């Protein structure tokens, strides 16, 4: 049986642009994507910490080092520039892969710079 688990997360990303009339997606600095292991055109889920909106879309790469987090197309109506969002990537695991799985978590500052990077275990140390 396959189960869906968090694979990577960009936490506290700050929306830097919202372009309603651009091809729908989320633009993310390619450097942040590489750090998280998220590929261009991969499906991601977004949660807006300012208004509670949750939606999914796909990623397109933005310029390396730009720290761009841009919502495009209809997704631009789900957040305002300055809103803090969480970008989630999920993956499917076989039962035997679950015990070794460690999602990559990247905490970003107000300028979308990584300030903490870690891999979380799905099992607490005491298990």
N, CA, C and O atoms as a GROMACS GRO file, in nm:
protein
  508
    1UNK      N    1   0.084  -0.118   0.000
    1UNK     CA    2   0.000   0.000   0.000
    1UNK      C    3   0.089   0.124   0.000
    1UNK      O    4   0.190   0.129   0.071
    2UNK      N    5   0.053   0.223  -0.078
    2UNK     CA    6   0.122   0.351  -0.078
    2UNK      C    7   0.052   0.446   0.018
    2UNK      O    8  -0.071   0.448   0.027
    3UNK      N    9   0.131   0.524   0.090
    3UNK     CA   10   0.078   0.627   0.179
    3UNK      C   11   0.142   0.760   0.142
    3UNK      O   12   0.257   0.764   0.099
    4UNK      N   13   0.067   0.868   0.160
    4UNK     CA   14   0.116   1.002   0.125
    4UNK      C   15   0.179   1.068   0.248
    4UNK      O   16   0.118   1.073   0.355
    5UNK      N   17   0.302   1.118   0.230
    5UNK     CA   18   0.375   1.183   0.339
    5UNK      C   19   0.435   1.315   0.292
    5UNK      O   20   0.462   1.333   0.174
    6UNK      N   21   0.455   1.406   0.386
    6UNK     CA   22   0.528   1.529   0.357
    6UNK      C   23   0.668   1.490   0.311
    6UNK      O   24   0.734   1.407   0.373
    7UNK      N   25   0.713   1.552   0.202
    7UNK     CA   26   0.846   1.527   0.150
    7UNK      C   27   0.939   1.646   0.173
    7UNK      O   28   1.056   1.630   0.205
    8UNK      N   29   0.882   1.767   0.156
    8UNK     CA   30   0.961   1.889   0.176
    8UNK      C   31   0.866   2.003   0.208
    8UNK      O   32   0.748   2.002   0.171
    9UNK      N   33   0.920   2.104   0.278
    9UNK     CA   34   0.838   2.219   0.316
    9UNK      C   35   0.923   2.344   0.319
    9UNK      O   36   1.032   2.346   0.378
   10UNK      N   37   0.872   2.451   0.254
   10UNK     CA   38   0.930   2.585   0.267
   10UNK      C   39   0.836   2.660   0.360
   10UNK      O   40   0.724   2.696   0.320
   11UNK      N   41   0.880   2.683   0.483
   11UNK     CA   42   0.795   2.738   0.588
   11UNK      C   43   0.819   2.887   0.605
   11UNK      O   44   0.933   2.932   0.611
   12UNK      N   45   0.711   2.963   0.614
   12UNK     CA   46   0.713   3.109   0.635
   12UNK      C   47   0.762   3.186   0.512
   12UNK      O   48   0.817   3.295   0.526
   13UNK      N   49   0.743   3.129   0.393
   13UNK     CA   50   0.779   3.201   0.271
   13UNK      C   51   0.694   3.328   0.262
   13UNK      O   52   0.575   3.326   0.294
   14UNK      N   53   0.756   3.436   0.218
   14UNK     CA   54   0.685   3.564   0.206
   14UNK      C   55   0.654   3.589   0.059
   14UNK      O   56   0.743   3.588  -0.026
   15UNK      N   57   0.527   3.613   0.028
   15UNK     CA   58   0.485   3.640  -0.109
   15UNK      C   59   0.546   3.773  -0.153
   15UNK      O   60   0.526   3.876  -0.089
   16UNK      N   61   0.621   3.769  -0.263
   16UNK     CA   62   0.688   3.890  -0.314
   16UNK      C   63   0.616   3.950  -0.433
   16UNK      O   64   0.638   4.067  -0.466
   17UNK      N   65   0.531   3.871  -0.498
   17UNK     CA   66   0.456   3.924  -0.612
   17UNK      C   67   0.330   3.842  -0.634
   17UNK      O   68   0.324   3.724  -0.599
   18UNK      N   69   0.231   3.906  -0.694
   18UNK     CA   70   0.106   3.840  -0.731
   18UNK      C   71   0.067   3.893  -0.869
   18UNK      O   72   0.039   4.011  -0.886
   19UNK      N   73   0.066   3.802  -0.968
   19UNK     CA   74   0.044   3.839  -1.107
   19UNK      C   75  -0.079   3.766  -1.162
   19UNK      O   76  -0.068   3.653  -1.209
   20UNK      N   77  -0.195   3.830  -1.154
   20UNK     CA   78  -0.320   3.768  -1.195
   20UNK      C   79  -0.319   3.724  -1.341
   20UNK      O   80  -0.371   3.616  -1.372
   21UNK      N   81  -0.263   3.802  -1.430
   21UNK     CA   82  -0.269   3.772  -1.572
   21UNK      C   83  -0.144   3.703  -1.625
   21UNK      O   84  -0.106   3.721  -1.741
   22UNK      N   85  -0.079   3.624  -1.538
   22UNK     CA   86   0.036   3.545  -1.576
   22UNK      C   87  -0.007   3.399  -1.576
   22UNK      O   88  -0.104   3.365  -1.509
   23UNK      N   89   0.061   3.315  -1.650
   23UNK     CA   90   0.029   3.173  -1.652
   23UNK      C   91   0.023   3.119  -1.510
   23UNK      O   92   0.115   3.141  -1.430
   24UNK      N   93  -0.083   3.049  -1.477
   24UNK     CA   94  -0.109   3.006  -1.340
   24UNK      C   95  -0.004   2.914  -1.281
   24UNK      O   96   0.036   2.816  -1.344
   25UNK      N   97   0.041   2.945  -1.162
   25UNK     CA   98   0.140   2.865  -1.091
   25UNK      C   99   0.195   2.945  -0.974
   25UNK      O  100   0.145   3.052  -0.942
   26UNK      N  101   0.300   2.892  -0.912
   26UNK     CA  102   0.376   2.968  -0.813
   26UNK      C  103   0.521   2.972  -0.859
   26UNK      O  104   0.581   2.868  -0.888
   27UNK      N  105   0.576   3.091  -0.865
   27UNK     CA  106   0.718   3.109  -0.901
   27UNK      C  107   0.799   3.108  -0.772
   27UNK      O  108   0.768   3.179  -0.677
   28UNK      N  109   0.903   3.025  -0.771
   28UNK     CA  110   0.988   3.014  -0.653
   28UNK      C  111   1.134   3.018  -0.699
   28UNK      O  112   1.172   2.952  -0.795
   29UNK      N  113   1.214   3.097  -0.629
   29UNK     CA  114   1.358   3.104  -0.654
   29UNK      C  115   1.413   2.962  -0.669
   29UNK      O  116   1.396   2.879  -0.580
   30UNK      N  117   1.479   2.935  -0.782
   30UNK     CA  118   1.531   2.801  -0.811
   30UNK      C  119   1.626   2.752  -0.702
   30UNK      O  120   1.636   2.632  -0.677
   31UNK      N  121   1.696   2.844  -0.637
   31UNK     CA  122   1.788   2.806  -0.529
   31UNK      C  123   1.711   2.745  -0.412
   31UNK      O  124   1.756   2.648  -0.351
   32UNK      N  125   1.594   2.802  -0.380
   32UNK     CA  126   1.510   2.748  -0.272
   32UNK      C  127   1.450   2.614  -0.314
   32UNK      O  128   1.440   2.522  -0.232
   33UNK      N  129   1.412   2.603  -0.441
   33UNK     CA  130   1.359   2.474  -0.489
   33UNK      C  131   1.464   2.365  -0.477
   33UNK      O  132   1.434   2.255  -0.429
   34UNK      N  133   1.586   2.395  -0.520
   34UNK     CA  134   1.694   2.296  -0.512
   34UNK      C  135   1.723   2.257  -0.368
   34UNK      O  136   1.746   2.140  -0.339
   35UNK      N  137   1.722   2.355  -0.279
   35UNK     CA  138   1.747   2.329  -0.138
   35UNK      C  139   1.642   2.234  -0.080
   35UNK      O  140   1.673   2.146   0.001
   36UNK      N  141   1.517   2.252  -0.122
   36UNK     CA  142   1.407   2.169  -0.072
   36UNK      C  143   1.394   2.037  -0.148
   36UNK      O  144   1.328   1.945  -0.101
   37UNK      N  145   1.456   2.029  -0.266
   37UNK     CA  146   1.440   1.910  -0.348
   37UNK      C  147   1.308   1.909  -0.423
   37UNK      O  148   1.257   1.802  -0.457
   38UNK      N  149   1.253   2.026  -0.450
   38UNK     CA  150   1.129   2.039  -0.527
   38UNK      C  151   1.167   2.071  -0.671
   38UNK      O  152   1.248   2.160  -0.696
   39UNK      N  153   1.108   1.999  -0.765
   39UNK     CA  154   1.141   2.015  -0.906
   39UNK      C  155   1.048   2.114  -0.976
   39UNK      O  156   0.931   2.127  -0.937
   40UNK      N  157   1.097   2.183  -1.078
   40UNK     CA  158   1.009   2.267  -1.158
   40UNK      C  159   0.892   2.184  -1.212
   40UNK      O  160   0.910   2.070  -1.256
   41UNK      N  161   0.774   2.242  -1.208
   41UNK     CA  162   0.648   2.183  -1.254
   41UNK      C  163   0.594   2.075  -1.162
   41UNK      O  164   0.496   2.009  -1.195
   42UNK      N  165   0.657   2.056  -1.047
   42UNK     CA  166   0.605   1.963  -0.947
   42UNK      C  167   0.483   2.025  -0.881
   42UNK      O  168   0.476   2.146  -0.860
   43UNK      N  169   0.387   1.940  -0.847
   43UNK     CA  170   0.267   1.984  -0.776
   43UNK      C  171   0.303   2.016  -0.631
   43UNK      O  172   0.374   1.940  -0.566
   44UNK      N  173   0.253   2.128  -0.583
   44UNK     CA  174   0.272   2.167  -0.443
   44UNK      C  175   0.140   2.216  -0.386
   44UNK      O  176   0.048   2.254  -0.459
   45UNK      N  177   0.132   2.213  -0.255
   45UNK     CA  178   0.017   2.265  -0.183
   45UNK      C  179   0.064   2.390  -0.110
   45UNK      O  180   0.177   2.396  -0.061
   46UNK      N  181  -0.025   2.488  -0.102
   46UNK     CA  182   0.007   2.616  -0.039
   46UNK      C  183  -0.093   2.642   0.072
   46UNK      O  184  -0.213   2.618   0.057
   47UNK      N  185  -0.043   2.691   0.185
   47UNK     CA  186  -0.128   2.733   0.296
   47UNK      C  187  -0.090   2.876   0.332
   47UNK      O  188   0.026   2.904   0.363
   48UNK      N  189  -0.188   2.966   0.327
   48UNK     CA  190  -0.164   3.107   0.357
   48UNK      C  191  -0.187   3.130   0.506
   48UNK      O  192  -0.298   3.111   0.556
   49UNK      N  193  -0.084   3.172   0.576
   49UNK     CA  194  -0.092   3.193   0.720
   49UNK      C  195  -0.171   3.320   0.755
   49UNK      O  196  -0.217   3.334   0.868
   50UNK      N  197  -0.185   3.411   0.660
   50UNK     CA  198  -0.256   3.536   0.687
   50UNK      C  199  -0.408   3.521   0.677
   50UNK      O  200  -0.481   3.583   0.754
   51UNK      N  201  -0.456   3.441   0.582
   51UNK     CA  202  -0.601   3.433   0.563
   51UNK      C  203  -0.657   3.291   0.567
   51UNK      O  204  -0.778   3.273   0.554
   52UNK      N  205  -0.573   3.192   0.586
   52UNK     CA  206  -0.620   3.054   0.598
   52UNK      C  207  -0.648   2.983   0.466
   52UNK      O  208  -0.686   2.866   0.466
   53UNK      N  209  -0.630   3.051   0.354
   53UNK     CA  210  -0.652   2.987   0.223
   53UNK      C  211  -0.557   2.869   0.205
   53UNK      O  212  -0.441   2.874   0.245
   54UNK      N  213  -0.609   2.762   0.145
   54UNK     CA  214  -0.528   2.645   0.111
   54UNK      C  215  -0.560   2.607  -0.032
   54UNK      O  216  -0.677   2.602  -0.071
   55UNK      N  217  -0.456   2.581  -0.113
   55UNK     CA  218  -0.478   2.545  -0.253
   55UNK      C  219  -0.355   2.472  -0.305
   55UNK      O  220  -0.249   2.471  -0.242
   56UNK      N  221  -0.372   2.412  -0.422
   56UNK     CA  222  -0.258   2.346  -0.484
   56UNK      C  223  -0.235   2.404  -0.623
   56UNK      O  224  -0.327   2.458  -0.686
   57UNK      N  225  -0.112   2.393  -0.669
   57UNK     CA  226  -0.071   2.442  -0.800
   57UNK      C  227   0.059   2.372  -0.836
   57UNK      O  228   0.095   2.272  -0.774
   58UNK      N  229   0.129   2.423  -0.936
   58UNK     CA  230   0.259   2.368  -0.971
   58UNK      C  231   0.364   2.478  -0.965
   58UNK      O  232   0.331   2.597  -0.973
   59UNK      N  233   0.488   2.438  -0.952
   59UNK     CA  234   0.599   2.532  -0.934
   59UNK      C  235   0.663   2.565  -1.068
   59UNK      O  236   0.682   2.477  -1.152
   60UNK      N  237   0.697   2.692  -1.087
   60UNK     CA  238   0.786   2.730  -1.196
   60UNK      C  239   0.907   2.799  -1.134
   60UNK      O  240   0.892   2.872  -1.036
   61UNK      N  241   1.024   2.778  -1.190
   61UNK     CA  242   1.144   2.835  -1.130
   61UNK      C  243   1.155   2.985  -1.156
   61UNK      O  244   1.128   3.032  -1.267
   62UNK      N  245   1.195   3.059  -1.053
   62UNK     CA  246   1.227   3.201  -1.065
   62UNK      C  247   1.378   3.214  -1.059
   62UNK      O  248   1.448   3.119  -1.025
   63UNK      N  249   1.428   3.330  -1.092
   63UNK     CA  250   1.572   3.355  -1.100
   63UNK      C  251   1.643   3.316  -0.971
   63UNK      O  252   1.596   3.342  -0.861
   64UNK      N  253   1.759   3.252  -0.989
   64UNK     CA  254   1.841   3.208  -0.877
   64UNK      C  255   1.886   3.330  -0.795
   64UNK      O  256   1.937   3.428  -0.849
   65UNK      N  257   1.864   3.320  -0.664
   65UNK     CA  258   1.905   3.427  -0.574
   65UNK      C  259   1.806   3.541  -0.562
   65UNK      O  260   1.827   3.633  -0.483
   66UNK      N  261   1.698   3.537  -0.640
   66UNK     CA  262   1.599   3.646  -0.638
   66UNK      C  263   1.512   3.645  -0.514
   66UNK      O  264   1.456   3.748  -0.476
   67UNK      N  265   1.500   3.530  -0.451
   67UNK     CA  266   1.413   3.506  -0.336
   67UNK      C  267   1.265   3.533  -0.368
   67UNK      O  268   1.185   3.565  -0.280
   68UNK      N  269   1.233   3.518  -0.496
   68UNK     CA  270   1.096   3.536  -0.544
   68UNK      C  271   1.005   3.426  -0.494
   68UNK      O  272   1.039   3.308  -0.501
   69UNK      N  273   0.890   3.465  -0.444
   69UNK     CA  274   0.777   3.376  -0.417
   69UNK      C  275   0.659   3.448  -0.481
   69UNK      O  276   0.602   3.539  -0.422
   70UNK      N  277   0.622   3.406  -0.601
   70UNK     CA  278   0.520   3.478  -0.675
   70UNK      C  279   0.400   3.391  -0.708
   70UNK      O  280   0.414   3.282  -0.763
   71UNK      N  281   0.283   3.440  -0.674
   71UNK     CA  282   0.160   3.370  -0.708
   71UNK      C  283   0.109   3.424  -0.841
   71UNK      O  284   0.100   3.546  -0.860
   72UNK      N  285   0.077   3.332  -0.931
   72UNK     CA  286   0.041   3.370  -1.068
   72UNK      C  287  -0.095   3.315  -1.105
   72UNK      O  288  -0.140   3.213  -1.052
   73UNK      N  289  -0.162   3.384  -1.198
   73UNK     CA  290  -0.293   3.341  -1.243
   73UNK      C  291  -0.393   3.348  -1.128
   73UNK      O  292  -0.378   3.431  -1.039
   74UNK      N  293  -0.495   3.262  -1.128
   74UNK     CA  294  -0.596   3.266  -1.024
   74UNK      C  295  -0.540   3.254  -0.882
   74UNK      O  296  -0.600   3.306  -0.787
   75UNK      N  297  -0.425   3.186  -0.866
   75UNK     CA  298  -0.364   3.174  -0.733
   75UNK      C  299  -0.328   3.311  -0.675
   75UNK      O  300  -0.316   3.325  -0.553
   76UNK      N  301  -0.311   3.411  -0.762
   76UNK     CA  302  -0.278   3.546  -0.715
   76UNK      C  303  -0.389   3.605  -0.629
   76UNK      O  304  -0.366   3.699  -0.553
   77UNK      N  305  -0.509   3.551  -0.640
   77UNK     CA  306  -0.621   3.599  -0.558
   77UNK      C  307  -0.625   3.533  -0.420
   77UNK      O  308  -0.705   3.570  -0.335
   78UNK      N  309  -0.537   3.436  -0.400
   78UNK     CA  310  -0.535   3.362  -0.273
   78UNK      C  311  -0.444   3.424  -0.169
   78UNK      O  312  -0.446   3.383  -0.052
   79UNK      N  313  -0.364   3.524  -0.210
   79UNK     CA  314  -0.271   3.589  -0.115
   79UNK      C  315  -0.235   3.727  -0.166
   79UNK      O  316  -0.250   3.758  -0.285
   80UNK      N  317  -0.188   3.809  -0.075
   80UNK     CA  318  -0.139   3.943  -0.108
   80UNK      C  319   0.012   3.946  -0.092
   80UNK      O  320   0.069   3.867  -0.016
   81UNK      N  321   0.076   4.036  -0.163
   81UNK     CA  322   0.219   4.056  -0.142
   81UNK      C  323   0.241   4.085   0.006
   81UNK      O  324   0.172   4.167   0.065
   82UNK      N  325   0.337   4.017   0.065
   82UNK     CA  326   0.365   4.032   0.207
   82UNK      C  327   0.308   3.921   0.293
   82UNK      O  328   0.353   3.901   0.406
   83UNK      N  329   0.208   3.848   0.242
   83UNK     CA  330   0.152   3.735   0.318
   83UNK      C  331   0.258   3.628   0.337
   83UNK      O  332   0.344   3.609   0.251
   84UNK      N  333   0.251   3.559   0.450
   84UNK     CA  334   0.342   3.447   0.476
   84UNK      C  335   0.267   3.318   0.442
   84UNK      O  336   0.154   3.298   0.483
   85UNK      N  337   0.334   3.232   0.366
   85UNK     CA  338   0.274   3.107   0.323
   85UNK      C  339   0.367   2.990   0.356
   85UNK      O  340   0.485   3.008   0.386
   86UNK      N  341   0.309   2.871   0.349
   86UNK     CA  342   0.386   2.748   0.362
   86UNK      C  343   0.366   2.671   0.231
   86UNK      O  344   0.253   2.655   0.184
   87UNK      N  345   0.475   2.624   0.174
   87UNK     CA  346   0.473   2.547   0.049
   87UNK      C  347   0.508   2.403   0.084
   87UNK      O  348   0.617   2.375   0.134
   88UNK      N  349   0.415   2.312   0.057
   88UNK     CA  350   0.432   2.171   0.091
   88UNK      C  351   0.448   2.086  -0.034
   88UNK      O  352   0.379   2.108  -0.134
   89UNK      N  353   0.539   1.990  -0.030
   89UNK     CA  354   0.552   1.889  -0.134
   89UNK      C  355   0.532   1.753  -0.067
   89UNK      O  356   0.593   1.724   0.036
   90UNK      N  357   0.447   1.671  -0.126
   90UNK     CA  358   0.418   1.539  -0.071
   90UNK      C  359   0.468   1.431  -0.165
   90UNK      O  360   0.488   1.456  -0.284
   91UNK      N  361   0.487   1.313  -0.112
   91UNK     CA  362   0.527   1.199  -0.192
   91UNK      C  363   0.464   1.073  -0.138
   91UNK      O  364   0.418   1.069  -0.024
   92UNK      N  365   0.461   0.971  -0.220
   92UNK     CA  366   0.404   0.843  -0.180
   92UNK      C  367   0.515   0.747  -0.141
   92UNK      O  368   0.617   0.736  -0.209
   93UNK      N  369   0.493   0.677  -0.030
   93UNK     CA  370   0.590   0.582   0.021
   93UNK      C  371   0.528   0.444   0.035
   93UNK      O  372   0.410   0.429   0.066
   94UNK      N  373   0.611   0.344   0.010
   94UNK     CA  374   0.573   0.207   0.041
   94UNK      C  375   0.590   0.185   0.191
   94UNK      O  376   0.667   0.257   0.256
   95UNK      N  377   0.522   0.089   0.246
   95UNK     CA  378   0.528   0.063   0.390
   95UNK      C  379   0.672   0.048   0.441
   95UNK      O  380   0.705   0.099   0.548
   96UNK      N  381   0.757  -0.020   0.365
   96UNK     CA  382   0.894  -0.042   0.411
   96UNK      C  383   0.981   0.084   0.401
   96UNK      O  384   1.089   0.087   0.460
   97UNK      N  385   0.937   0.187   0.330
   97UNK     CA  386   1.012   0.312   0.320
   97UNK      C  387   0.980   0.409   0.434
   97UNK      O  388   1.057   0.500   0.462
   98UNK      N  389   0.867   0.390   0.497
   98UNK     CA  390   0.819   0.485   0.598
   98UNK      C  391   0.915   0.502   0.715
   98UNK      O  392   0.942   0.616   0.752
   99UNK      N  393   0.968   0.397   0.775
   99UNK     CA  394   1.053   0.417   0.893
   99UNK      C  395   1.178   0.502   0.868
   99UNK      O  396   1.229   0.565   0.960
  100UNK      N  397   1.228   0.504   0.746
  100UNK     CA  398   1.350   0.579   0.714
  100UNK      C  399   1.321   0.718   0.657
  100UNK      O  400   1.413   0.796   0.635
  101UNK      N  401   1.195   0.748   0.634
  101UNK     CA  402   1.158   0.875   0.571
  101UNK      C  403   1.182   0.994   0.663
  101UNK      O  404   1.143   0.993   0.779
  102UNK      N  405   1.247   1.097   0.609
  102UNK     CA  406   1.272   1.221   0.683
  102UNK      C  407   1.246   1.340   0.590
  102UNK      O  408   1.330   1.372   0.506
  103UNK      N  409   1.132   1.405   0.605
  103UNK     CA  410   1.105   1.521   0.520
  103UNK      C  411   1.203   1.634   0.547
  103UNK      O  412   1.251   1.651   0.659
  104UNK      N  413   1.231   1.712   0.443
  104UNK     CA  414   1.323   1.825   0.453
  104UNK      C  415   1.240   1.951   0.483
  104UNK      O  416   1.149   1.986   0.409
  105UNK      N  417   1.275   2.018   0.592
  105UNK     CA  418   1.204   2.138   0.636
  105UNK      C  419   1.299   2.257   0.624
  105UNK      O  420   1.410   2.254   0.677
  106UNK      N  421   1.255   2.362   0.556
  106UNK     CA  422   1.335   2.483   0.541
  106UNK      C  423   1.254   2.600   0.595
  106UNK      O  424   1.147   2.631   0.543
  107UNK      N  425   1.306   2.663   0.698
  107UNK     CA  426   1.242   2.780   0.757
  107UNK      C  427   1.304   2.904   0.693
  107UNK      O  428   1.426   2.917   0.687
  108UNK      N  429   1.218   2.994   0.646
  108UNK     CA  430   1.265   3.115   0.578
  108UNK      C  431   1.243   3.238   0.665
  108UNK      O  432   1.150   3.243   0.745
  109UNK      N  433   1.329   3.338   0.647
  109UNK     CA  434   1.311   3.465   0.719
  109UNK      C  435   1.222   3.557   0.637
  109UNK      O  436   1.167   3.515   0.535
  110UNK      N  437   1.207   3.682   0.679
  110UNK     CA  438   1.118   3.777   0.613
  110UNK      C  439   1.164   3.816   0.473
  110UNK      O  440   1.088   3.878   0.398
  111UNK      N  441   1.288   3.782   0.437
  111UNK     CA  442   1.340   3.808   0.303
  111UNK      C  443   1.355   3.681   0.221
  111UNK      O  444   1.422   3.680   0.117
  112UNK      N  445   1.292   3.573   0.268
  112UNK     CA  446   1.296   3.442   0.203
  112UNK      C  447   1.436   3.380   0.197
  112UNK      O  448   1.468   3.304   0.106
  113UNK      N  449   1.517   3.414   0.296
  113UNK     CA  450   1.647   3.349   0.312
  113UNK      C  451   1.631   3.232   0.408
  113UNK      O  452   1.562   3.245   0.509
  114UNK      N  453   1.693   3.118   0.379
  114UNK     CA  454   1.685   3.005   0.471
  114UNK      C  455   1.758   3.037   0.601
  114UNK      O  456   1.874   3.079   0.600
  115UNK      N  457   1.689   3.016   0.713
  115UNK     CA  458   1.752   3.039   0.843
  115UNK      C  459   1.768   2.909   0.922
  115UNK      O  460   1.847   2.902   1.016
  116UNK      N  461   1.692   2.807   0.884
  116UNK     CA  462   1.704   2.677   0.950
  116UNK      C  463   1.665   2.570   0.849
  116UNK      O  464   1.563   2.581   0.782
  117UNK      N  465   1.746   2.466   0.842
  117UNK     CA  466   1.720   2.354   0.752
  117UNK      C  467   1.740   2.226   0.834
  117UNK      O  468   1.843   2.207   0.898
  118UNK      N  469   1.641   2.140   0.829
  118UNK     CA  470   1.656   2.014   0.899
  118UNK      C  471   1.568   1.906   0.836
  118UNK      O  472   1.475   1.936   0.762
  119UNK      N  473   1.599   1.783   0.867
  119UNK     CA  474   1.518   1.669   0.826
  119UNK      C  475   1.451   1.614   0.951
  119UNK      O  476   1.518   1.583   1.050
  120UNK      N  477   1.320   1.602   0.944
  120UNK     CA  478   1.244   1.557   1.060
  120UNK      C  479   1.218   1.407   1.047
  120UNK      O  480   1.188   1.358   0.938
  121UNK      N  481   1.227   1.336   1.157
  121UNK     CA  482   1.194   1.194   1.159
  121UNK      C  483   1.046   1.180   1.188
  121UNK      O  484   0.991   1.256   1.268
  122UNK      N  485   0.980   1.084   1.122
  122UNK     CA  486   0.839   1.066   1.149
  122UNK      C  487   0.816   0.992   1.280
  122UNK      O  488   0.704   0.989   1.332
  123UNK      N  489   0.921   0.932   1.333
  123UNK     CA  490   0.911   0.863   1.461
  123UNK      C  491   0.989   0.941   1.567
  123UNK      O  492   1.106   0.973   1.547
  124UNK      N  493   0.924   0.972   1.680
  124UNK     CA  494   0.996   1.041   1.788
  124UNK      C  495   1.112   0.956   1.837
  124UNK      O  496   1.112   0.834   1.823
  125UNK      N  497   1.211   1.022   1.895
  125UNK     CA  498   1.330   0.952   1.946
  125UNK      C  499   1.293   0.838   2.041
  125UNK      O  500   1.365   0.738   2.047
  126UNK      N  501   1.184   0.852   2.115
  126UNK     CA  502   1.149   0.754   2.218
  126UNK      C  503   1.087   0.626   2.160
  126UNK      O  504   1.070   0.529   2.233
  127UNK      N  505   1.053   0.625   2.030
  127UNK     CA  506   0.988   0.507   1.973
  127UNK      C  507   1.093   0.404   1.934
  127UNK      O  508   1.059   0.297   1.884
   0.00000   0.00000   0.00000
